[in-house]
């Protein structure tokens, strides 16, 4: 039997992958069977420690960079070749599910376990990457550590990101023992290709009876932070016509954001997801409101049009009420097309497994979106029940997990043995 035919016959152990997902889900488990593992908390450290233990059990070497990104390496026949990498993240939303992010990390681990089971030696090394703070729920913006890796942000910017208590990523990396010594950019760690398996986080695949989403592109995103400042005043004696109510301005901006999204449907998404009111007292007119805006669209021109509509609308709203306004776009990336050869490897893996698959555009941001700037990249989606994610009740069926893991194995093998296959032909 040739190496190529051996590779085609390799299979993951779906039960083992599932058991690993359930074991990891015990760390930070919530009352509704979700997880809360905010980035760089003690629970995040516990999940990282377990992941590293499992990787060492499989004979992997471990590298940690200055952003706390973890790389677990299985050597190949040719150690001079750049590794083929599978990965995602272990941190979660405050009320997160047990598959978002972690599925990509542990399906990458299952790829290495399957290779070890078969005693199969790939031409290029194979690695698993675990990225720090993908969610952005504790430290904004999201995906900051993979952004540093891709040189979208510099290291000082990454280390200076602070949570609501003023604790920075740099301080917390040191506190939990995950401030590595290695350079945090791709210059120090080239990759041959990167694959990320993930739950869809939307309803399309399940609604259409699909097993696999072949992700061709990811939507562009713009994130904003807006602070409206008016005048705090007594809710009783202050006439309606004399008020400078910051919360009224925020309410009008929320309505504006919703209209911007609806007017550019069906692909546009527009969300106000966070708001803080000061002084937040029932008989005081709010004098200051902080709110966030999240815009997404796969067409960068439409995304720019949404930006212009928001800026004009906010200016009109704040002027009409007499408010001061601090407006900042804190995060932007253009729509991301994934590498055609990597996408084709995912497509062929789905065909080989006989899975029902369709092409799909990612509506969410992922570490893969930054990796695509610096290395050939693709994503694999599996369905999630009712399309629910960022929620404790997030769920997938085991056969979806099995399918995604198998397609990931096939795609990684296709790239890891690419040079060998070319030589043989």
N, C-alpha and C positions, 0 to 999 in steps of 0.2 A: 504494500500500500504506500502510495506517495505521500509526501508531507502535505500537499494540497488536499488530497482526499481525506487525510486524517483530520485536517483543520475543518473541513466541511462537516465532518461527523461529530465534532465536539459539541457538547450540550452543557448548559448550566444545570445546577441542582435547584429547582424552584422552591422546594421545601426548605432548603438551607437559607436561601435568600429571604424567604418569608419569615423564618424563625429569627433571623438577624434583625429584620425590620421590627419585629415585635419586641425583641430584647432591647434594642435601642430606644423604643418608644416608652420603656419604663422610666427613662431618665427625663425628669420634668413632666411626668404624666399629670394631666389635669382631670378634674371631676367628670368631664364629659368624654373622656378617653382620647383627648388630644394631647398636645405637648406645649410646654412653655420653656424654651431654652433660648433666652435672649443672648445675643452675641457677647462673648467674653464675660459671662457670668460664671459662677461656680458650676452650674449645671452644664453650660457649654463646655467647660473644662472636662467635666466627667464624661461627656459624650466623645470628646476628642481623645481622652485617655483610652476609652474602650476601643475606639476605631484603630488607634495605633497598636494596641495589644493584638487585635485581630490580624492586622497587617503583619506584625512581627511573627505571629504564629504561622503565617504563610511564607516566611522567609524574606519579606520585603525589607529593604533599607528605607530609612525615614529621613526626610529633609524638611526643615521648617524655616521659612524666611522671615524677614523683619516685619511683615504684616500678619504673621501667624498662619499663613497658608501652609498646609501640610501636603507633602508629596511622598507617596509610598511607591517604591520602585521594584519591579521584578525585571531582572536583567534578561537581555536577549542574546542571540548568537553574536550580534555585532553591537557591542556597547558604544561604539562611536556614532551610531545612528541616533537621531533625536527620538525620544520616546513617543509612543502613541498613548494618549492620556484620556481617561474617563473620569468624570467627577461632577461635583455639585457642592452642596453646603449642608452643615448640620444645625445651624442656628434656625430659630423659628420666630413666628409672630407671637405676641403675648397670648393669644388664644389660637394657636396653630394646630395643624394636623400632623399626623405621624408619618406622612409620606413626602410632603413638600421639601425638596432638597435632599433629604436623607436617602430617598430612593435612588438618586443618581450616584451618591457616594457608595452605597452598599451594593448596588448592581455592578459598579466598577470592581468592588471587592470580590463579588461572585465571579466575575470574569477571570480574575487571577486565581481564585480557588479552583475553577473549572480547568484552567490551564495546568495547575499543579496536579489535579486529579489525573489528568491524561498524560502527565509528564511531557507536555508539549512545549518545545522551545521555539518561541517566535524569533523572527529575524531581528526586529527592533525591540528595545525594551518596552515594557508596558507599565504605565503608572496610573495611580489614582490620585486625584487632586481634591482636597477639601478646602474650599475658599472661606475666608473670614467675612462675617457681616454681609451676607448676600441680601438679607431681608431689609436692612435699613430701618428696622423697627426700634432699635435702641440708638444707633448712630446713623445719622443721615449724611450723605445720600446712600442709597442701596448700592450693592456690588462694589463697594469702595476698594476692597483689597484686590479683587480681580482687575479693577480699574488701575490700581497702582502697578500691578503685574504687566498690564498692557500699555503702561506709560501714558494713560489718559490723565491720571493724577500723579503728583509727586509724593514721595514718602512722607515729607513733613505735613502735607495736606492730610494724608491718611491717618497719621498718628495724632493729629490735632482735632479730629472729629470728636465732638463731645455729646454726651447724653443729657437728659433734662436736669441731672444733678451736677453737671459740669465735669464729670469724669471723662477723660479722653481715651481714645482707643490705645494710644501708646502706653498710658498709665495702666490700663486694664490688661493689656497684653503682658506687661511685666508682672502684674499682680498674680495672674493665673499661670504664669510660667510658660507662656507661648510666644514670647518675643524671641524669634529665632535670630541666628547670626548671619544667615545668607542674604544676599541681595534680593530684593523683592520684585525684580523686573524680569521679563523674558530674556534679557541680554545674558543673564546668568543661568538661564534654564530653558534653552530652546526646546520646542515641541515639534514633532512631525505632523501631528493632527490632534484635535480635541473633540471628544464626543460627550454630550450631556444627555442622560436619560432623565425624564421628568414627567410628573403627572401633568395633564393638559391644563388644569385649573379653569376649565370651561366645559360646556355641555356638548360640543359638536361631535366628538368621537363616539360618545355613548349614544347620543340621539341617532346617529347613522349606523350603529352596530359595528363600529370599527374596533380593531384590536390595537392598531399602531397609527400614530400620526407621524408622517415624514415631514419634518419642519424645514421649510424652504427659506423662510424669512422671519424676522422679528419686528414688531412695531417700533417706531420711534417714540420717544417719550420726552416730555418737558415737565419738570416739577418746579413749583413756585412756592415762595413763602410771602405772605402779605400781612402786614400789621397796620390796622386802622386805629387812629387815635382821635378821640373826640374830647368830650368834657363829662366827667362824672358829676352827677347832680342828683338831688333828692327826687324820688319818683312821684311825690305828691305835689309839692309847690311849683315844680318846673313845668310851664306850659308846653304843649306839644310843639308849637311853632318855634320855640326857643331852644329846642334840644339839639345837641350834636351827639347823636346816639351811634356809637361805633358798632353795636350789634345790628342795628338797622342796616348799616352799610354792609356788614357781613352777610346778612340775609339776602340782600339784593345781589351781592356777588355770587352767592350760592345759586340763586335762580339764573343769573347770567351764565355761569359755568354749565349748568344743566342744558340751557338753550343752545350754547355753542356746540355741545356734543350732539344733541338731537338734530340740529340743523345740518350736520355733516355725517349723518348716519348712512349706512348701517355700520361702517367700520370705525368711526370715531368713538372714543371713550373719554369722558370728562367727569372728574370726581373731586369733591371737597371731602377729604378724609379725616381732617384733624382741625379742632378749633379750641382755643383757650380764651376765656372771657375774664376781664378784670373790671371791677373787683369781685364779680360773681356773687353779688348780694341781691336779694329779692326786691329790695326797695331803693336800689341805686341804679340810675341810668348808666349802662356800661360805658366806661371811658376808653377802654382799649380792648381790641380783639385781634388775636393772631389766628390765621387760618392757612391751610395748605391747599394747593390745586395740583391735580395730576391730569395731564393731557396725553393721549396716545392715538396714533394713527400710522398705518403702514406707508403713507405717502408723505414725504417730507414737505412738499408744497402745501398740503392741507394742514399739516401740523403748524407751519409758519402762519397760515391764515388764522388758525385758532389762537395762536399767540397774539396776533395783531388785534383780533376781536376782544380778547381778554384785556389787553392793555388799554384800549380805547374805552371799553365798558367800565373798567375800574376807575379810570380818570373821571368819567362822567358821574359815576356814583359818588365818589368821594367829594367832588366839587359841589354836587347838588345838595349834600348834607352839611358841608363845611368841615370835613374831616381832613386830617393829615394822613398820609399814606406812605409806608415804606414797602416797596415792591421789589422782589428779587427772584430771578430765575436761578435756582440752585443746582439744577441737574438737567442735562440735555444729552441725548444721543440720537443720531439719525437712524432711520430704519436700516436694519441689518440684513443683507442677503448672505445666506450661508454658502459655503464652498460646494460647488457642484459635484466634485468627485466624492466628497464626504457624504453629501446628500444621497448620491447614487449608491454608496456603500450601505447606507441605511435602507434604501429602497430594495436593493438586492437581498439584504438580510431578511426583510419582511417577505419577499417573494419566496426565498428558500424555505422559510418556516411555514409557508402557506397561510399567513395571517392576512386578515382583511385590513387594508391600509389605504390611506388617502393623504395627499399633500395638505399641509395646513400652515397658516401663519401664526406665530406666537403672539398672543395679546399681552403677555407679561414680559417683564425684563428678567434676564438670567445672566449668570456669569459668562455663559457662552457668547453673549452679545459683545462683551469686551474682548474675549479671546479671539473672536472672529476678525478683529483688527490686526492680529499679530500671528495667527496660525490658521491653517485650514480647519474649519469647524462645522459641525452639524449637531442637530438635536433629534432626539427620539421621544415622542410623546406616547403615554398610555392614558386611557380614559380614567376619569374619576367619577364616582357616583353622583349623579345630578349636577355635575360640573362644579361642585362645591369645593372650595379651597380657602386657605387663610381662615379656617374655622375648625373648631375641635371635632366636629362630626365628619370632617374630610375622610373619604373612604375609597378604596379600590378593591376590585375582586382579584383573587390570587392568580387567576389565569391571565389577567392583564399584566400583572407583575412578572409572571413567567415569560410572557411574550416579549416584553420590553427588555428583559435581561438577556434573552436569547438573541434578539436583534442586535443588542449592544455587543455581545460577544462576537457575532459574525462581522459587524462593522469594524471592530477593533482588529480582528484577525486579518481582514482584508487589507487594512492599512499597515499593520505590523509586519505582514509578510509580502508587502508590495514589491520590494526589491528582489526578494527570493523568487516571486512569481514571474517577474520580468526576466530574470536570468534564466529560469527554466524554459520560458517560451522562446 
